[in-house]
Amino acid sequence: MQISSLINIERGVTALIGGGGKTTLMYTLAEELKTQGSVLLCTSTHILIPDHYPVITSANDLRSAVSKHGAVCMGTPAENGKLTAPPISFDELASFADYVLVEADGAKRLPLKAHAPYEPVIPDIAKRVVLVVGADGFGRPVSEVCHRAERWAELAGVSINSPATPESEARVIISEGFGNCILINKVESAQASAAAEELAKRLACPVVAGSLKKGVFTCLR
């Protein structure tokens, strides 16, 4: 089954937050969803300019681009080859495409993430907020695998030098209360699968585990 169905992506705005893998997830969802309707990719923070979707920077060009291409990216050019938030509101964006996918967080490519007070930047109208967790972070020191490691350790109640575990990640997720669906990515070994199941049983929201690289997923709860 496709990941968009497993995490129940609805028409409207979906926000992607959490650890590394959000951009890959956004592109994977876009490819699946464009067979069902038009797709608009964007960010509320910063993303690299994609090279495989048309990039639109003006609302004047947006409707015709969506109609022509089916899936486009919109944003405001920023430094270092990146895009920042679109020049129009997310409410307005939702009127241009069936699905709006928003990368609403940054993690510096690290698998696990805790949030500063101003993060994540989730649009108010988001129907689905998918929190990405990288299973490759488990068993390694918090200081090496967590973005905002000191905050993560504080929420988890562990030392910054201790290994990150499914139990401590669950404490962080529950404490922060972000996301109404969890995607555990990079589950590509028996050890990672066991860790994913351990995390899932501690959470109350839907949890999907698998590998974006391999395109294999399963619902854990």
PyMOL commands that set and color helices and strands:
alter all, ss='L'
color gray80, all
select helices_A, chain A and resi 3-6+22-33+59-69+90-93+135-137+142-145+149-156+166-176+190-200
alter helices_A, ss='H'
color red, helices_A
select strands_A, chain A and resi 12-18+39-43+47-48+55-56+71-74+76-77+82-84+99-103+112-113+126-134+146-147+181-185+207-211+216-219
alter strands_A, ss='S'
color yellow, strands_A
deselect
rebuild
show_as cartoon
